[in-house]
């Protein structure tokens, strides 16, 4: 169950278990009901499949993050 936040299909993800990172990668599919979607927000029901990861346990935390390239400054 997603408690808060949003899942965005094109972003990167990490999965934490007991505050330790156990996986880092991308979403393979993100679905809301039967439709494949680009984003799910709030407490909507959704199905998410991560590339090369299926070993979830109760209490795992999924974090979504974005890598940004910033211009150099002096």
C-alpha positions in Angstrom: 0.0 0.0 0.0 1.3 3.4 -1.0 0.9 5.7 2.0 2.1 9.0 0.6 4.0 10.6 -2.3 4.1 9.7 -5.9 5.6 7.1 -8.2 6.9 8.3 -11.6 7.6 5.7 -14.2 10.7 7.4 -15.8 12.5 8.1 -12.5 15.1 6.0 -10.6 14.2 4.1 -7.4 15.9 2.5 -4.5 14.5 0.0 -2.1 15.4 0.1 1.6 15.0 -2.6 4.1 15.9 -1.9 7.8 17.4 1.4 6.6 19.9 -0.4 4.3 19.7 0.0 0.5 19.1 -3.4 -1.1 18.2 -2.4 -4.7 18.6 0.5 -7.1 17.1 0.7 -10.6 14.1 1.6 -12.7 10.4 0.8 -13.0 9.6 -1.8 -15.6 5.8 -1.1 -15.5 3.5 1.2 -13.5 -0.2 0.5 -13.6 -3.3 2.1 -12.2 -6.1 -0.5 -12.5 -5.4 -2.1 -15.9 -3.9 1.0 -17.6 -0.2 1.6 -17.8 0.4 5.2 -16.5 3.3 7.6 -16.2 2.6 8.6 -12.6 0.6 7.6 -9.6 0.1 10.0 -6.6 -1.4 10.0 -3.1 -3.1 6.9 -1.8 -4.2 5.5 -5.2 -4.0 1.7 -5.7 -1.4 0.8 -8.2 0.8 -2.0 -9.4 4.5 -1.5 -9.9 7.0 -3.9 -11.3 10.7 -3.1 -10.9 13.3 -4.3 -13.4 15.1 -7.3 -11.9 13.5 -7.1 -8.4 10.6 -9.1 -6.9 11.7 -10.0 -3.4 9.6 -7.5 -1.4 9.0 -7.9 2.4 6.6 -6.1 4.7 8.1 -2.8 5.8 10.3 -2.2 2.7 10.5 1.4 1.7 10.6 2.6 -1.9 12.3 5.9 -2.6 12.0 7.7 -5.9 14.8 10.1 -6.9 16.0 12.2 -9.8 19.6 12.8 -10.9 20.1 16.3 -12.1 23.1 17.7 -13.9 23.9 21.2 -12.6 26.1 23.7 -14.3 29.5 24.3 -12.8 30.0 27.4 -10.7 33.1 29.0 -9.3 
